[in-house]
Each structure stands twice: as structure tokens, then as C-alpha cells.
Amino acid sequence: MYLYTRRLLLTSAAGADWATRICEAGTKVGGVEINVWGSVWGPGYGAVTWTAWHADLPSLESWGDTLNADAGFQGVIAEGAELVEGGVDDGLLQVVAGDPDPAANDQYVAGVAAVCAGGNVERAMTAGVEIAETATRISGRPTMFVRALTGPYGGIGWLTGHETIAQLEAGQDALAADPAWLKLVDSTEGAFVEDASITVSTLYRKIA
């Protein structure tokens, strides 16, 4: 499975309505559900990210071509010209461990991004799977381990969905209080690039 993402920065609250209409129009035209998430309680206030799941790359290509060729959808995109600031960042993630649940009603996603350290890719990927499996067991919420096909080489990450903010809090508290979790995180020293600007935690709240 692949997760396509598109991220940009909105300049006003009016952008949220436009972001929602992008989801509605894109889902109707492309036949694939599009969701949009806002980054909350962290850097990049005003950033929104659209996401869409695809079974394989040919499906992603066909979907993208369909959206690009639809005048109505492109018209909705053009309406946001005065609502955004800076450029647009696309991303493509492949699921390594865990599976997206199409029936889930997640309203929040906790994401962590990192990059495998040089000479430690095998170790980092193995640790990444173990981290996802351990987080799932301790927090009670399914955590996916993903690798980035675009962006910094060796990019990886973890995504954990939550239906409520209370559920997110409970999961984070469970991890922080578990000695096995802390020991596992400490054991990965050297596996990932140790740079606070690269290893980043982000909380996303669903807009539509």
C-alpha cells in the first residue's frame, strides 16, 4: 500500500473550507477517498496535508492523470491561489509493517519521521518494524511503519491513528510509562540520523 500526500501552508481560516472542497471534488472525480489533515500544536501552524491511499503505483499514476485532466477539479484547485503561501510539497510513503484500516474513524494521527543513518539501513528498518509492533502492543492503537519513496534518501516514519484526543493521550502516556518501550528506543542509538530537525514528531487533526 502507498500513501500519497500533498502539503501546503494556508494563510487564513477561509482556506479550511477550500481544503474540504478539494477533498469532495477529488474524491468524486478520481474515485479514491481524499482526506485533509491540519498540523496541530506544533511547528508549521496553518499547514494542511491531503492524503489518499493506493494499492500500487500504476493505480496512483492513473488517479493522478485523471485528476490533472479534469477541468472542474483543476478549477477548484485554482480557487485557492490567494489562500496559500509558499510552495507545495508532495510525498509518497510505502507501508512496510501494519495495515491501514478502511473502517477506522481516526480523527487524529501521531506521526514521527526519521532518516536511516548511513551504514545502518538494515538495522534501522528492522528496528522500525519492532518499534511499530511494540507501540501497537503497549498503546493499544495500530501503528504503521512506512518508508518514504521521495524526499531524503532513507526516510522512514511511523503513523498511529486515534479516534479521539483522549485516546491519543492514553496511548502516549502508556508508552512513556513502559520501561520496555524506553529501553527499545534507547537501543536504536546510531540507527537513525541524530538531528532534531530531521527526526520530527507531528500531530494531525482531521479536517475532512
Secondary structure, 3 states (H helix, E strand, C coil): CEEEEEEEEECCCHHHHHHHHHHHHHHHHHCCCCEEEEEECCCCCCEEEEEEEECCHHHHHHHHHHHHHCHHHHHHHHCCCCCEEEEEEEEEEEEEECCCCCCCCCCEEEEEEEEECCCCHHHHHHHHHHHHHHHHHHHCCCEEEEEECCCCCCEEEEEEEECCHHHHHHHHHHHHHCHHHHHHHHHCCCCECCCCCCCEEEEEEECC
